[in-house]
Amino acid sequence: GGENVQPEAVEAVLAARGVEALIVAVADDRYGARPVAFTRDGNAHDALATELLPSFARPIAWLAMPATRGLKPQRRELAHLAAARLGASPPR
């Protein structure tokens, strides 16, 4: 543990390959926090993440971005949604 994952850096790596994602963190007992990806297409991109990202920066889950009314989803709200869907806690 102890690696610091920068969500924007993971998003940029994925975007360079055409994957629009927003990365949030959920609490993890072992690592402190783990990344989760919300994607516009709702698809998992595990093979691409494995190819491009170190293991600690790879999302542990890929979730569909919830529909919003023209506003960009808020990272904090998505972190709580991810935690609820995965049975985890939001990051501390």
Long-range contacts (C-beta under 8 A, 24 or more apart in sequence): 1-30, 1-31, 1-32, 2-31, 2-32, 3-31, 3-54, 3-56, 3-57, 5-33, 5-35, 5-56, 5-57, 7-35, 7-75, 9-57, 10-35, 10-37, 10-53, 10-57, 10-59, 13-52, 13-53, 14-45, 14-48, 14-49, 14-52, 17-48, 17-52, 19-45, 19-48, 21-45, 21-59, 22-65, 22-73, 22-75, 22-78, 23-59, 24-75, 24-78, 24-79, 24-82, 25-79, 25-91, 26-60, 26-79, 26-82, 26-83, 26-86, 26-88, 26-89, 26-90, 26-91, 27-83, 27-88, 27-89, 27-90, 27-91, 27-92, 28-88, 31-56, 32-92, 33-91, 33-92, 34-60, 35-59, 35-60, 36-60, 36-61, 36-62, 36-63, 36-79, 36-82, 36-86, 37-61, 37-62, 37-63, 38-63, 38-64, 38-65, 38-66, 38-73, 38-78, 38-82, 39-63, 39-64, 39-65, 40-65, 60-86, 61-85, 61-86
